[in-house]
Amino acid sequence: MSVNLMRYEPDYAVSPGEVLQERLEAMGMNQAEFARRCQISPQIINQIIHGRHRVTAEIAIRFESITGVSANVWSNLEVAYQLNAHRQTKGGRTKQDRPHHQRGRTHHAQDNGKAEGPKENTIKDTSP
């Protein structure tokens, strides 16, 4: 006898920036202080909070050391958020499902062919 299981996939995801903002408020810390402690530029922290920069593995590890929230949690939040964004903007179509002329573009690509969206790997080390 086989059992059919229904998969539940929510149609929303919480951005890591929203979680970070709530965490900072709970810790009583502003963005500038958090940036200083993480040794990341305040601009990148602000971009993450506003969804314009991704939480990379390196950033997740730095966040973990200050917030006490596991780097895995930060990374999983980012992946879930990006998957949801992709599903919302592309109707769940994968790279292979897209017409050949659109393959290779990021999910943030505009009609002009320029990729836009969250930046990656642009950590500015602010250590002395």
N, C-alpha and C positions, 0 to 999 in steps of 0.2 A: 504494500500500500504506500503510495507516495502522498506527501503533504505539500500543498502549494502554500508557500509563505509569501506574504506581501512585503515588499521592501518599502521602508519609509525613508524618503529623502526630502528634507524640508526645502522649501523654495526660497529660503533666505539664509544668510550667514552674517554673523557679527564680525565686523572688521577688527583686526588686532588693534587698530588705532582707538576704537571705541573702548576696548578693554583696557588699553594703556591709560587713556584719559581717566577712566573710573578708578583705576589702580592708583594713579598719581593723586587723585583727590582723596582717596582713602588713606594714603600715606602722608597727606599734607605737604606734598612736594610740587613745585612748579616745573614746567618744562625745562627751563634753563638749568636748574639744579640737577634734575634727572640727567640731562645731557652731559653736564660736567662729570657727574659720578660714573656714567657709562663711557665717558671719553668718546662721545659721538657729538657731532655738531648740532647745535640747537635747531638749525634749519631742517635737518633730517628727522629729528624727533617731531617737529611740527608737521612735516610732510607725512610721516607715518600716521599721526593722529588724524590728519585730514584725508587719508587714503591715497596719497600721491607718491608714496614710497613703500616698497615691500620690506617685510621683516625677513632678512636673510638669516642663514644659520649663525653667522657671526653676531649679528644684532641680537638674535634670540638668546644666545649665550650671555651677552652683556646684560640684557634685560633680566635674565634669570638671577644674575649675581646681585642685582639691586632690588628687584621686586620680590624675589623668593618664589616666583612663578616659574615652573619648569620651562626650559628651552623647548622641550617637546610640545608643550601647550602653545607657546608663541608660534612655533613652526606649523602646528596643526591648524591653528586659527588662520594663519596666512593661506595655507593650502585650501582650506574649506572656503575661505572668502574668494580666492581666485577661481576655484572651480565654479562657485555660484555665479560669479561675475561672467565667466565664460558661458555658462548655460543661459544666463539672462540675455546676453548680447548676441549670442549665436544660436539660440534655440536648441542648445545641447549638441550641436553638430561638431564632430571632431575634425581635425585637420584633413583626414582622409575623406571625409564626407563633403568637404568644400570643393567647389570647382577648381581645376588645376591652376588657373591664373591667380587664385587667392592663397594657395598653399605657401607656407613659409612666413606669412605675415603674422604678427602677434595679434592677440584678440583685441588689442587697442588700436589697431591700424585704422587709419582714416582712408577715405576714397583716394586721397592724393598719394597713398603708398607709404606715408611716413608713420612709423610706429610711435605711438604716444602712450602715456599711462605711467604707472608707478615705475620709478627708477630702481635699479639694482646695483649693488656692489659699489656704492659711492660713499663709504664711511670715511669721514674726515677724522683722523686721529688728533684729539686735542690734548694729549698727554704732554706734560712739560718736557 
